[in-house]
Structure formats: C-alpha cells, structure tokens
Amino acid sequence: MRVLDSNWFVLGPEVEAFEQEFAAYCEAKHCLGVGNGLDALHLILRGYGIGAGDEVIVPAHTFIATWLAVTYSGARPVPVEPDPLTGNIDPTRVAAAITSKTRAVIAVHLHGQPADIVAIRQVIGGRHIRLIEDAAQAHGARVNGSRIGSLGDAAAFSFYPGKNLGALGDGGAIVSNDPQLIHGLRQLRNYGAVAKYQHEKQGWNSRLDELQAAFLRCKLPLLDTDNQARQVAANHYLAALAGLPGLILPTTPAWASPVWHLFTIRTPQRDTLQAHLKRNGVETLVHYPTPPHLQGAYRDLGWGAGSFPISESWARQTLSLPMWPGVPCEFVSAAVRSFFVSTTN
Ligand SMILES: *Cc1c(COP(=O)(O)O)cnc(C)c1O
C-alpha cells in the first residue's frame, strides 16, 4: 500500500532503502538493485569492460545463466571442472585454465555451498583478473565467518521467488565494495543515463521495481531464521542418511557455512531412486540434468560428451531432496532409506 500510495514504481525510495539494507546484510559497501540475477552477472562483466576477445573462467557444473552472462558480453566462457566432492569450481583447475586473455573468474556458490574463494584468490595472485561471485543460490552463506557477496570484486544475486531470498517476481542485485564499478553500473542499468535524458553509454534497462524492493525489505529480516531452519533440515538429512551404501551426501569444508539452497545427494541409481520417491509421495528435482557444454545453445563452442567428465557424472547422479524452512525431512529421509534398504537386501 505504501508503494501504491506513492505512485512511484521503478527505482525509488524502496529500492534505495533495500540496497542499503542488503549491502549491510552482505557486510559490503554497495548494492544496486537490477532486473534479475542474470542481468546482475552480465552488467558486472560490462562494468569491468569485459567483452569480445576476453576469456572468463566459469564452472562447467552450474546453471546456464553463469555462461549466458559471459556470452552476452561477447567474451568466451572457459569451463573448469568442479572439485569432485563439493561440486564447486576447483581452484587448482582454475590455475591451469588461466591464460593471457583471462579477465575474470566467476565462482558460483552452487546449491548454497560456498566456493573456495580464498584459494581462487590465491591462484589469481597479483594478476589483473576479477573475481566475481555468482551468489544467486547463497544469500547469507559464510566463508571463514564472512558473508559471501563481499569476498570477490563483485557479486551477483538473484531474487527469483525460489531462491533463499525471493521476491514476488523477478529481481536481482549487484553487491560490491568497488565504488567505481558501482558508479558505472548505476548508469548502465538505466539506459546509460548520467542524468535524465543524458546518455554517456549505451546502457540497458535492468531495474528493480519498488514493489519487489518493498517485498524484499519485508522478507530480508526473516532470511537468517529461514536459513537456520534449512540447516536444521540438512542436519537431519545428514544424520538420517549417513552410511547408506551407494549414496553420497553433500560435503561441506570446515571453513564454509552453507545456506542449503538445495540438498543434493548423489547415487548411480538416481533415476530409480527418483521413481521410488515419487511413488512414496516425495517430489524431487535434478539440478541440473544437462551441463551447459552439452546444451544446444552452446553447440558452436565445440564441446561434446566426455569434455567435462566430472560435471557430466554429477549431472547423471545428482538428486535434490525437498528443502525449504520446515520441510518434513523425516518423512523424506524415511522414504530414501526404504529404497536403499530394500535394494541392498
Ligand atoms: C537463479 C540463478 C541465476 C540467475 O538468476 P535469475 O534471477 O533467474 O536471472 C544465476 N546463477 C545461478 C547459479 C542461479 O541459480
């Protein structure tokens, strides 16, 4: 009602207030609301002047948006395999993929599990390579006690309704401690305008609207409580499903505090387990059945089956159990256990 009464619907006081509140939440200096998470990633690359002729290192195992941001900019995505245990981009393989054309590394905190930002930073060393966090699945996660979103040069968040912090529609944000980047992006998100009808750059239209910002301001104070409830469910799953033969549970390094956007298990019997769970009233999803390098959209890059075997193995074996604050995890874990007990007996 506050927004409707104000008659101000795009980039106004609610967006500005949310930007300050979300920057503070991420322990960062600046935040800019944008249209969605993909735009946030794409605009960060544009803001750093990354484009044709440049290479950007991306995880081979991720949602396709990470790659799309790179190809929108005109740069070439250079896929890197995940650590086989965590599923997140492997810092030693990042080191091997760096060339004289590398301008950025995008680390995705996949499924709410923080990527090894500290090791990636070390691998980059003194080189002029930006470290960008794709934080679309990890609002509130921590690395060594510090919030993700403030650990790289810039971070992209999505507020798609299904994310840990979701709007009632599309939304996204860029978070950074880099005032120069933020200054440039403030214009790029709004037609490249430095003042009304004065356009210094060919910008985009990617703005957060006042209603979504107001909804997000209502929901942000609940995020930590929600993430704790996800942790309670994850703890239950980890205990109840430990030791089942042929089942691999998520691995969390000691320095990481995840926020369990998804709880993904792995098993070679994925498809029969999924069918068993469905018969027992448990809906599951696969994130993601086909890695970006095998999608039709990227056929022209020339990758094929076998190009990234670790990612392909994840795609074949991964299954996301129901996960949300208050999920009936005991019902779910009993159904999972019944599959492994009946097939091993
Ligand atoms: C959801 C998501 C995005 C894109 O966010 P949208 O708001 O849907 O554009 C980018 N990267 C990852 C890892 C995501 O999960």
The ligand as a Gaussian input file, in Angstrom:
#p B3LYP/6-31G(d) Opt

LIG

0 1
 C       18.993000     -18.392000     -10.486000
 C       20.408000     -18.315000     -10.907000
 C       20.890000     -17.291000     -11.748000
 C       20.012000     -16.322000     -12.475000
 O       19.101000     -15.634000     -11.720000
 P       17.749000     -15.075000     -12.416000
 O       17.238000     -14.098000     -11.404000
 O       16.862000     -16.225000     -12.651000
 O       18.168000     -14.389000     -13.678000
 C       22.252000     -17.231000     -11.991000
 N       23.096000     -18.133000     -11.475000
 C       22.672000     -19.150000     -10.691000
 C       23.672000     -20.106000     -10.135000
 C       21.311000     -19.282000     -10.392000
 O       20.895000     -20.299000      -9.625000

